[in-house]
Amino acid sequence: MTSEVQQDAAVPARGRRQGSVNPEDARQKRSKSVKLFIRDILLILLAALLISFLIKTFLIRSFYIPSGSMEDTLHINDRIIVNELVPNVVGLKNGDVVVFRDPGGWRPNIPVPDRGPFIEGVDSVLGFIGLSAPDSNDHLIKRVIGLPGDTVECCNDFGQIMVNGVPLDEPYIKLPTDVTKATKFDFKVVVPEGHMWVMGDNRHNSADSAWHFNNNDPGGGMVPIDHVVGRAMLISWPTDNWTWLDNYPLTFEGVEEAK
């Protein structure tokens, strides 16, 4: 009896020894878990970068404002979010604030400072995913006043610009003190197919369509619509300036019907 009890009591002990974890096996499992964790993190980061790139390429992207031509709507160094579905998916409207590529001779030759390879590299990566706008100096931003077929002229007896004979009450423009005329240049143009007539909100300090028309520049102040990158939706930075950008539909009410 005694020997049988001793044998039975020894069985669990042997079982515990047989079921004990080998330290080497434990280290290998931990190493494998760490590798799987790192792999998952890298896959998540790559997926996030890819999604950001696709969003920047096809939906929205960021730009900064390099000049004061759109004050007081936009200020120098404001960052804006641009809807890239305009105009290819969503059509342009009178009053839209749009970012567009230089149609030729519009952008001043602004010297680009040498920021060093590290800063340039970081800015390129951020630009790739849409968090920076290293090419902002290659673009311009203005408000659409005339679309294809519109007759745009300045000015009526009250100093207002007219589109298709409809006078515009423009609450967004900035004028010098004691000046009531919406722009200092007189003109009357018909916007050709595939083009737009754009003007800065800082109306007397903007090299816009009226300025280029007055200077007899090639294109007569017209901008090809296929140069549009997108419509500016909101100011994203600084936070004190955060706001949605309006296209003032009441200002342009009746313009389309008057064509």
FIKOL-887470 format. One line per 5 residues: their letters; for each residue x, y, z of N, C-alpha, C. Coordinates in steps of 0.1 Angstrom, whole numbers. Layout:
BEGIN
a = X:Y:Z:X:Y:Z:X:Y:Z  ...;
//
This chain:
BEGIN
mtsev = 8:-12:0:0:0:0:9:13:0  19:12:8:28:24:9:34:27:-4  40:16:-10:47:19:-23:37:24:-34  25:19:-34:15:23:-44:11:38:-42  10:42:-29:7:56:-26:18:65:-30;
qqdaa = 30:61:-28:42:69:-31:43:70:-46  40:59:-54:41:60:-68:30:70:-74  18:69:-68:7:78:-72:10:92:-70  16:95:-58:20:109:-55:31:114:-64  39:105:-69:50:110:-78:45:114:-91;
vparg = 33:109:-96:29:112:-109:27:127:-112  20:134:-103:18:148:-105:32:156:-106  41:151:-98:54:158:-98:61:156:-111  60:144:-117:65:142:-130:58:150:-140  44:151:-139:37:159:-148:41:174:-148;
rrqgs = 44:179:-136:48:193:-135:61:195:-142  70:185:-140:83:187:-147:82:186:-162  73:177:-167:71:176:-181:64:188:-187  55:195:-179:48:206:-185:55:219:-182  66:220:-176:73:232:-173:78:238:-187;
vnped = 79:252:-187:83:260:-199:98:261:-200  102:257:-212:117:258:-215:120:273:-216  130:279:-209:133:293:-210:137:297:-224  143:289:-232:147:292:-246:134:293:-254  124:284:-252:112:285:-259:104:298:-256;
arqkr = 105:302:-243:98:314:-239:104:326:-246  117:327:-246:124:338:-253:121:339:-268  120:327:-274:116:327:-288:102:332:-291  93:328:-282:79:332:-283:78:348:-281  85:353:-271:85:367:-269:91:375:-281;
sksvk = 102:369:-286:108:376:-298:99:376:-310  92:365:-312:82:364:-323:71:374:-321  66:375:-308:55:384:-305:59:399:-308  71:402:-304:77:416:-307:78:418:-322  83:408:-329:84:410:-344:70:412:-351;
lfird = 60:404:-346:47:405:-351:41:419:-348  44:424:-336:39:437:-332:45:448:-341  58:447:-343:65:457:-351:60:457:-366  58:444:-371:52:443:-384:39:449:-385  30:447:-375:16:453:-376:17:468:-376;
illil = 26:474:-367:27:488:-366:32:494:-380  42:487:-386:47:492:-399:36:491:-410  28:481:-409:17:479:-419:6:490:-417  4:493:-404:-6:504:-402:-1:518:-406  12:520:-404:18:533:-408:18:534:-424;
laall = 22:523:-430:22:523:-445:8:525:-451  -2:519:-444:-16:521:-449:-20:535:-447  -16:541:-435:-20:555:-432:-13:564:-443  -1:562:-446:6:570:-456:0:569:-470  -4:556:-473:-11:554:-486:-24:561:-487;
isfli = -32:560:-476:-45:567:-476:-43:582:-476  -33:587:-469:-31:602:-469:-27:606:-483  -19:598:-490:-14:602:-503:-26:602:-513  -35:592:-512:-46:591:-521:-56:603:-518  -58:606:-505:-66:617:-502:-61:630:-507;
ktfli = -47:632:-506:-41:644:-511:-42:645:-526  -41:634:-533:-41:633:-547:-54:636:-553  -65:630:-547:-78:630:-553:-89:638:-546  -87:641:-533:-98:647:-525:-95:661:-520  -86:661:-510:-82:674:-504:-67:675:-502;
rsfyi = -62:688:-502:-48:690:-498:-47:703:-492  -35:706:-486:-33:718:-479:-24:727:-487  -27:740:-486:-18:751:-492:-16:762:-482  -5:769:-483:-4:781:-475:-5:794:-484  -8:805:-478:-10:817:-485:3:826:-485;
psgsm = 9:828:-496:22:835:-496:21:850:-498  9:855:-501:8:869:-504:-5:875:-497  -6:888:-498:-17:895:-492:-28:899:-501  -29:893:-513:-38:897:-524:-53:893:-520  -55:884:-510:-68:880:-507:-72:885:-493;
edtlh = -65:894:-487:-69:900:-475:-82:908:-476  -91:908:-466:-89:903:-453:-95:889:-452  -99:883:-463:-104:869:-463:-93:860:-459  -82:861:-465:-70:852:-462:-58:861:-459  -50:857:-449:-38:865:-446:-26:857:-449;
indri = -15:864:-450:-2:858:-453:1:847:-443  5:835:-449:9:823:-441:-3:816:-435  -16:820:-438:-27:811:-435:-25:798:-442  -30:788:-436:-31:775:-443:-45:771:-446  -47:767:-458:-61:764:-462:-62:749:-467;
ivnel = -74:744:-466:-78:731:-471:-85:733:-484  -81:726:-495:-86:728:-508:-93:715:-512  -105:716:-517:-113:705:-522:-110:703:-537  -103:692:-540:-98:689:-553:-108:683:-562  -120:680:-557:-131:676:-566:-137:687:-575;
vpnvv = -133:699:-571:-136:711:-580:-125:714:-589  -127:715:-602:-139:716:-609:-143:703:-617  -135:692:-615:-137:681:-624:-149:673:-620  -152:672:-607:-164:665:-603:-175:674:-599  -172:684:-591:-181:695:-587:-178:708:-595;
glkng = -188:713:-602:-185:725:-610:-182:738:-602  -175:747:-609:-172:760:-603:-185:768:-602  -184:777:-593:-195:787:-591:-189:801:-590  -196:811:-595:-192:825:-592:-191:827:-577  -180:833:-573:-177:835:-559:-168:825:-552;
dvvvf = -166:814:-559:-156:804:-553:-142:810:-552  -136:806:-541:-121:810:-539:-114:797:-544  -105:799:-554:-99:788:-561:-84:789:-561  -77:778:-560:-62:777:-562:-60:772:-576  -51:779:-583:-48:775:-597:-33:776:-600;
rdpgg = -29:769:-610:-15:770:-615:-13:783:-623  -2:788:-622:2:800:-629:-1:798:-644  -10:806:-650:-13:805:-665:-2:811:-673  8:817:-667:19:823:-674:22:837:-671  32:840:-664:36:854:-660:28:860:-649;
wrpni = 20:852:-642:12:858:-631:20:858:-618  28:847:-616:34:845:-603:47:853:-602  49:862:-592:62:869:-591:73:859:-588  85:863:-593:97:855:-590:102:856:-576  96:848:-567:100:848:-553:112:839:-551;
pvpdr = 123:845:-546:135:836:-544:131:826:-533  136:813:-535:133:802:-526:146:801:-517  144:803:-504:156:802:-495:161:787:-494  174:786:-492:180:773:-491:178:769:-476  170:758:-474:167:754:-460:175:742:-456;
gpfie = 183:737:-465:192:726:-461:185:713:-465  193:702:-467:187:689:-472:177:683:-462  180:684:-449:171:678:-439:157:684:-439  156:697:-438:143:704:-438:136:701:-452  144:702:-463:138:699:-476:132:685:-476;
gvdsv = 140:676:-471:135:662:-471:122:660:-463  122:666:-450:110:665:-442:98:671:-449  100:683:-455:90:690:-462:84:682:-473  93:675:-480:89:667:-492:80:655:-487  84:649:-476:76:638:-471:63:643:-466;
lgfig = 62:654:-459:50:659:-454:41:664:-466  48:669:-477:40:673:-489:34:661:-496  41:649:-495:37:637:-501:24:632:-495  22:634:-482:10:629:-476:0:640:-473  3:653:-478:-6:663:-478:-6:672:-465;
lsapd = 4:670:-457:4:678:-444:13:691:-446  19:692:-457:27:704:-460:24:708:-475  28:720:-479:25:725:-492:38:731:-498  48:723:-501:60:729:-506:59:736:-520  48:733:-527:46:739:-540:37:751:-540;
sndhl = 34:757:-528:24:768:-527:28:780:-535  41:782:-536:46:794:-544:44:792:-559  41:780:-563:39:777:-577:24:779:-581  16:783:-571:2:784:-574:-3:798:-569  -15:802:-574:-21:814:-570:-35:811:-564;
ikrvi = -41:821:-557:-54:820:-552:-62:833:-554  -74:831:-559:-82:843:-562:-97:839:-561  -106:849:-562:-120:846:-562:-125:846:-576  -134:836:-580:-140:836:-593:-151:846:-594  -149:855:-604:-159:865:-606:-168:862:-619;
glpgd = -161:858:-629:-168:854:-641:-164:840:-646  -175:833:-651:-173:820:-657:-176:821:-672  -174:810:-680:-176:810:-694:-189:816:-698  -189:826:-707:-201:832:-712:-205:845:-704  -199:847:-693:-203:859:-685:-196:871:-691;
tvecc = -204:882:-690:-199:895:-693:-195:902:-680  -183:906:-678:-178:912:-666:-173:926:-669  -178:936:-662:-173:949:-664:-172:958:-652  -164:968:-653:-162:977:-642:-162:991:-648  -169:1000:-642:-178:998:-631:-191:1006:-633;
ndfgq = -201:1004:-625:-213:1012:-627:-211:1025:-619  -221:1034:-619:-220:1047:-612:-217:1046:-597  -220:1034:-591:-217:1033:-577:-204:1026:-574  -196:1024:-585:-183:1017:-584:-184:1002:-582  -195:996:-586:-196:982:-585:-193:975:-598;
imvng = -187:963:-596:-185:954:-608:-198:948:-611  -200:946:-624:-213:940:-629:-209:927:-636  -217:917:-634:-216:904:-642:-230:902:-648  -229:902:-662:-242:900:-670:-252:911:-666  -247:923:-663:-255:934:-660:-260:935:-646;
vplde = -257:925:-638:-261:924:-624:-250:931:-615  -253:942:-608:-242:948:-600:-240:939:-587  -227:938:-584:-223:930:-573:-221:938:-560  -228:934:-550:-225:940:-536:-215:930:-530  -202:934:-529:-192:925:-525:-187:928:-511;
pyikl = -192:921:-501:-189:924:-487:-175:919:-483  -169:911:-492:-156:905:-489:-144:913:-493  -146:924:-501:-134:931:-507:-129:941:-497  -116:943:-498:-108:953:-490:-104:964:-499  -109:976:-495:-106:988:-503:-98:998:-495;
ptdvt = -89:1006:-502:-82:1017:-495:-92:1027:-489  -88:1034:-479:-96:1044:-472:-102:1054:-483  -114:1058:-482:-121:1068:-490:-122:1063:-505  -120:1050:-508:-122:1045:-521:-134:1037:-522  -143:1039:-531:-155:1031:-533:-156:1023:-545;
katkf = -147:1025:-555:-146:1018:-567:-141:1004:-565  -148:994:-570:-144:980:-566:-130:976:-572  -126:982:-582:-112:980:-587:-108:993:-595  -95:995:-595:-90:1008:-601:-90:1008:-616  -92:996:-622:-92:994:-637:-106:994:-643;
dfkvv = -107:1000:-654:-120:999:-662:-118:988:-672  -129:980:-674:-128:970:-684:-142:965:-687  -143:958:-698:-155:951:-701:-151:939:-710  -153:927:-705:-149:915:-711:-160:904:-711  -159:895:-721:-167:883:-722:-158:872:-719;
vpegh = -161:864:-709:-152:852:-706:-154:841:-716  -143:837:-723:-144:827:-733:-146:813:-727  -150:804:-735:-152:790:-731:-140:784:-725  -141:777:-714:-130:770:-708:-121:779:-699  -126:791:-697:-118:801:-689:-126:807:-678;
mwvmg = -119:815:-669:-126:822:-658:-119:835:-656  -126:845:-650:-121:858:-647:-120:858:-631  -108:860:-626:-106:860:-612:-101:873:-606  -104:876:-594:-99:888:-587:-96:886:-573  -86:893:-568:-83:892:-554:-93:900:-545;
dnrhn = -95:896:-533:-104:904:-524:-97:917:-519  -84:917:-519:-77:929:-516:-75:936:-529  -86:942:-534:-89:945:-547:-79:955:-554  -74:964:-546:-65:974:-552:-50:970:-550  -48:958:-545:-35:953:-542:-34:939:-547;
sadsa = -39:936:-559:-39:922:-564:-36:922:-578  -26:914:-582:-23:913:-597:-32:902:-602  -45:906:-604:-55:896:-608:-59:898:-623  -70:893:-627:-74:893:-641:-75:908:-646  -81:917:-638:-82:931:-642:-68:937:-644;
whfnn = -59:934:-635:-46:939:-636:-39:935:-648  -39:922:-651:-33:916:-663:-40:921:-676  -53:923:-676:-60:928:-687:-56:943:-690  -54:951:-679:-50:964:-681:-36:966:-686  -27:956:-683:-14:956:-688:-12:949:-701;
ndpgg = -23:945:-707:-23:939:-721:-14:926:-721  -15:919:-710:-7:906:-709:-13:895:-718  -5:886:-722:-11:875:-730:-22:868:-722  -33:865:-729:-44:859:-723:-55:868:-718  -51:881:-718:-61:891:-715:-67:890:-701;
gmvpi = -60:884:-692:-65:883:-678:-73:870:-676  -75:862:-686:-83:850:-685:-74:839:-680  -80:830:-671:-73:818:-666:-80:806:-671  -73:796:-677:-79:784:-681:-85:776:-669  -97:771:-670:-103:764:-659:-95:751:-656;
dhvvg = -89:745:-666:-81:733:-664:-69:735:-656  -66:748:-652:-54:751:-643:-59:750:-629  -72:749:-626:-77:750:-612:-73:737:-605  -67:738:-593:-63:727:-585:-75:723:-576  -83:733:-572:-94:730:-563:-100:743:-557;
ramli = -111:741:-550:-117:752:-543:-113:753:-529  -109:764:-524:-105:766:-510:-118:765:-501  -118:755:-491:-129:753:-483:-128:760:-469  -117:759:-463:-116:765:-450:-101:768:-446  -100:777:-437:-87:780:-431:-84:771:-420;
swptd = -73:763:-421:-70:753:-411:-60:758:-400  -52:768:-404:-42:773:-394:-39:787:-398  -37:796:-388:-37:794:-374:-51:792:-369  -53:786:-357:-66:783:-352:-75:795:-350  -68:807:-347:-76:819:-345:-83:824:-357;
nwtwl = -78:819:-369:-84:823:-382:-93:812:-388  -95:802:-380:-103:790:-385:-117:795:-389  -120:792:-402:-134:795:-407:-136:788:-420  -149:786:-423:-152:781:-437:-152:793:-446  -148:790:-459:-147:801:-469:-159:801:-477;
dnypl = -166:812:-477:-179:814:-483:-177:818:-498  -187:814:-506:-187:819:-520:-198:829:-523  -204:834:-512:-214:845:-512:-224:843:-523  -233:833:-522:-243:831:-533:-253:843:-534  -255:850:-524:-264:862:-525:-258:873:-533;
tfegv = -245:874:-532:-238:884:-540:-240:882:-555  -240:869:-559:-240:865:-573:-254:860:-577  -264:863:-569:-278:859:-572:-283:866:-585  -288:858:-594:-293:863:-607:-283:865:-618  -270:862:-615:-260:863:-625:-261:853:-636;
eeak = -263:840:-632:-265:829:-641:-277:831:-650  -288:836:-644:-300:837:-652:-299:849:-662  -291:858:-659:-290:870:-668:-280:868:-680  -275:857:-681:-266:854:-693:-273:855:-706;
//
